[in-house]
Amino acid sequence: MKHKLLIVFLLGIFSLVNQEVSGQGANARTEATQSFCGSTGAFTVTPEVGCAPMTVNVKNLVPKPESLTYAFRFDRNQNSAPNISETTQDSTFKYEEPGVYTILQYGSVKDVGGFTMCKDVTVKETRNPKGELITCPSGKVRVTLGDDPVTKAYDMVTINWGDGKTQNVNLKTNTTAFFEHTYASGNNLPAITLKGSYTNGVCSAESNTTTLTAGAPQSLAAIRIRSVEMPTSGDAKIMYDGMEGIETKVYIARGNEDFIYTNQSGQTAGTQSATVRLLDPKVVYRFQLWSTDICGNVVKSPIVSSLAIRQGSLSLDEIISLEWENQPNTNGLIEYQLKRNGAVVFTTSDNLSYEDTDVKCGNTYQYEIVAIVENDVRSYSAPISLEPKTSAPGDITNALVTVKDNSTIGTKVELSGEGLTGSYNLIVERALLGSSNFEIVSPANNQSLQWDDTNVNTSQNSYCYRFQYENACKMKSPSFSAPVCSILLSTNTPDIVWNPDPPFISTIETYNLQQVDQDGNVVNETSKGLSTNHTLDLASQSEFGYRIEARSSDGNFTSLSNLLNFRSEAILLVPDAFTPNGDAYNERFEVKAYFVKDFKMSVFSRWGEVIYHSDDIAEGWDGNVKTGKAPGGYYLYKIEVTTATGETVVKNGSFLLIR
């Protein structure tokens, strides 16, 4: 309980110190808050420097202390009191491991207050330094000192070669990775030992000695080519993994020829780079590393081949053909990656060619082939820049137009021949039938081979169209196509007629007259050959529509006319005058009626008297009455008919009898 109260008391003092110092500037405040260590305690440590394991004794110098406590592993930068589990009231402590440790003393003095004090002790390393020994049959040996914390803790390591010779290595200044010694013979080599020491001679007796065990020459398998990059300049760049102290030379072979030295070498660990200049980027080369171990053995790395890419032999519009080659690698090929403008567009494990169809005329593309080889090896070809080829397009020879509705004519073009590209502009021009004033109606850069013209009136006019193709390279077909014209179906009851102009670039084989119901279904079809008119039997019809279908002689195209609708509403054609004068022309007052079943007609004098009546539509009034010839002048009529659907229609009016 007293111990806990003491810590609380000390924390309070520590807080007051912070507050007092805070008014003295930022530097003072920072220093006060960085550590719990104070300067009000007093004690000695014996020893302050020693060898692991090291036992220290502390002696308090504070008069009449209360709750005197020590923390032998205190963090000097800690700004809070240690945990109770980390403290003791013992004055002796043993450090098993080397290092620099801080001893915290704290307690209180009656009527004075709390106190703290810190002191550091240094425990020196005494364990065996580490190293690697490689021996050769020739008597040559190499020692490589360890890069571990134990070895690096010493100021110096002494190599005792066992033949009366030693070598001191200052670890604080040394930059050499290994040390070599040669004996007269490789047989019965003496024991080679390592011993660590410090510049002040401390722990000399306590430090342990390491006797090295001979090992086989180190493996050079880690020395290998990482990548081969062939730029357009021909200065090939070779990236490889080297080893410290192992001389590694870069060799090259053109195709299947023998390897020769490139005068490029290194003997440094880590990733290395070598440049082999003035090569032909269109030629394939093989690269290999030759390394010599400490015993004089030459170890050769796996072979890595360069790559060469070129334009292929295939020549088609807006297609770039590519081919590539390389020599076999020691390790297996995983895949080729073909890059276009830096992005992979094709991968394969066995193909050596590719046709790139995703290209546009007028653009330049850069290609590079990359070989992915086992063990994460890469080989890069020199890039090449290519443009897609094209030729001039020919005239359009297949096109048609067809009526879709009252305001739409559909156009369709079929393309063939050379000069066709993925993007294009199909130019569509239109003129009224009989006019030579063609105007462009298609949008700019029209990409549709089936384009609808929605700015037309198909029930009033026939429209003629012609087409021209422009490819992505701005090359046009030499001239516009032959014009094709929509079929205009019109009527002069009871006849219907249509224009003979072909709706497709082909001869017409036949016209078919199609009868269409209210739902647009063809209910009857009559072949009209090459005739362009037809007489309807209106009296036998109810509600219906007609259209013309034209078929080409090659059977590939059909085109429809506008839809001409007839409804079952009664049609009464009543003359406004007649002349019964014996000249055989216009002798009777005759009414023509269509779409009717029953017919009644009465003629009245000006005073409302019925002077003629008939139930026969084929009859007409001859201008006579019971008393003889009716005088000239105006007469009234009333016509009553029944339609095919049973509806009664009445029409009244007047006409003039001329004598």
Order of alpha helices (4+ residues) and beta strands (2+ residues): alpha-alpha-beta-beta-beta-beta-beta-beta-beta-beta-beta-alpha-beta-beta-beta-beta-beta-beta-beta-beta-beta-beta-beta-beta-beta-beta-beta-beta-beta-beta-beta-beta-beta-beta-beta-beta-beta-beta-beta-beta-beta-beta-beta-beta-beta-beta-beta-beta-beta-beta-beta-beta-beta-beta-beta-beta-beta-beta
